[in-house]
Amino acid sequence: VDSRMKVWCEMHLHTEQHRLNRGLEGWHNLAKGKPVKQSSTCHDAPGARAVDGDISGIWTDNTCTATCEAANQWLMVDLQEEHAVDRLRLFNREDCCPERMQGIVVRVGNNE
């Protein structure tokens, strides 16, 4: 069981159909600003930082989230409506500790 702290600096979920339906240029981040829950919060780094739209990987920019050391940490984004997700982009820390994203599992779907 992986009990290391997990850190996400940004999560983007994209769908081609959403972009086409709205005539948007480029990809639209479906996760930005959506409600987030995470298994625990350490270092005053709440889950909402993972979907704030800021891709900075520098910890002191206050854009990364962190869970505490425990088994089976998780972060869940509620997209609030059904979407066919075509692309997922995860942004890691750039200033240190890239291993803190090791072992993460990404699931897309209607999961509690």
C-alpha positions as CSV (number, residue, x, y, z in Angstrom):
1,V,0.0,0.0,0.0
2,D,1.4,3.4,-1.0
3,S,1.1,5.7,1.9
4,R,3.3,8.6,0.6
5,M,1.8,12.1,0.5
6,K,0.3,12.9,-2.9
7,V,0.6,16.3,-4.6
8,W,-1.2,17.6,-7.6
9,C,-0.5,21.0,-9.0
10,E,-3.3,21.1,-11.6
11,M,-5.7,18.7,-13.3
12,H,-7.3,19.5,-16.6
13,L,-10.1,17.4,-18.2
14,H,-11.0,18.1,-21.8
15,T,-13.7,17.0,-24.3
16,E,-13.6,17.7,-28.0
17,Q,-17.4,17.7,-28.2
18,H,-17.7,20.5,-25.6
19,R,-15.3,22.6,-27.6
20,L,-17.0,22.0,-30.9
21,N,-20.5,22.7,-29.5
22,R,-19.5,26.1,-28.1
23,G,-17.2,27.1,-31.0
24,L,-14.2,27.4,-28.6
25,E,-10.7,27.8,-29.7
26,G,-8.3,25.2,-28.2
27,W,-9.3,22.9,-25.5
28,H,-11.6,23.9,-22.7
29,N,-10.8,22.7,-19.1
30,L,-14.0,21.1,-17.8
31,A,-12.5,20.8,-14.3
32,K,-11.6,24.4,-13.7
33,G,-13.4,25.8,-10.7
34,K,-15.5,22.7,-10.1
35,P,-16.1,21.3,-6.6
36,V,-13.3,19.1,-5.3
37,K,-13.0,16.7,-2.4
38,Q,-9.8,15.0,-1.3
39,S,-9.0,12.3,1.3
40,S,-7.1,14.6,3.6
41,T,-5.4,18.0,3.5
42,C,-1.9,18.7,4.6
43,H,0.3,21.8,4.6
44,D,-2.8,24.0,4.1
45,A,-3.1,22.8,0.5
46,P,-6.8,22.2,-0.2
47,G,-8.1,20.2,-3.2
48,A,-9.5,23.3,-4.9
49,R,-6.0,24.3,-5.9
50,A,-5.9,21.3,-8.3
51,V,-8.6,22.9,-10.5
52,D,-7.8,26.7,-10.0
53,G,-6.5,27.0,-13.6
54,D,-3.0,27.9,-12.6
55,I,-0.4,25.3,-13.9
56,S,2.5,26.6,-11.8
57,G,4.4,23.7,-10.3
58,I,6.1,25.9,-7.7
59,W,4.9,25.1,-4.2
60,T,5.2,28.7,-2.9
61,D,2.8,29.9,-5.6
62,N,0.1,28.2,-3.6
63,T,-1.4,26.3,-6.6
64,C,-0.6,22.7,-5.5
65,T,-2.7,20.5,-3.3
66,A,-1.4,17.9,-0.9
67,T,-2.9,14.9,0.9
68,C,-1.4,13.6,4.2
69,E,0.6,10.4,4.4
70,A,-2.0,7.6,4.7
71,A,-3.2,4.6,2.7
72,N,-5.4,5.2,-0.3
73,Q,-5.3,8.9,-0.7
74,W,-7.6,10.4,-3.3
75,L,-8.8,13.5,-5.0
76,M,-12.2,13.8,-6.7
77,V,-13.5,16.5,-9.0
78,D,-17.3,16.8,-9.6
79,L,-17.8,18.0,-13.2
80,Q,-21.5,18.5,-12.2
81,E,-22.8,17.1,-15.4
82,E,-21.9,14.2,-17.7
83,H,-19.1,14.6,-20.2
84,A,-17.2,12.3,-22.6
85,V,-13.7,13.1,-21.5
86,D,-11.2,13.0,-24.3
87,R,-8.0,14.2,-22.6
88,L,-6.6,14.4,-19.1
89,R,-3.6,16.5,-18.2
90,L,-2.0,16.3,-14.8
91,F,0.6,18.9,-13.7
92,N,3.2,17.9,-11.2
93,R,5.5,20.0,-9.0
94,E,8.5,21.5,-10.8
95,D,10.5,22.6,-7.8
96,C,11.0,19.2,-6.1
97,C,9.4,15.9,-5.2
98,P,8.2,14.6,-8.5
99,E,7.8,11.2,-6.9
100,R,4.8,12.4,-5.0
101,M,2.6,11.7,-8.0
102,Q,3.9,8.1,-8.3
103,G,1.3,5.5,-7.9
104,I,-1.7,7.7,-8.5
105,V,-4.7,6.1,-10.2
106,V,-7.0,8.2,-12.4
107,R,-10.6,7.2,-12.9
108,V,-13.0,9.1,-15.0
109,G,-16.7,8.3,-14.5
110,N,-19.6,8.5,-12.1
111,N,-17.8,7.3,-9.0
112,E,-18.3,8.0,-5.4
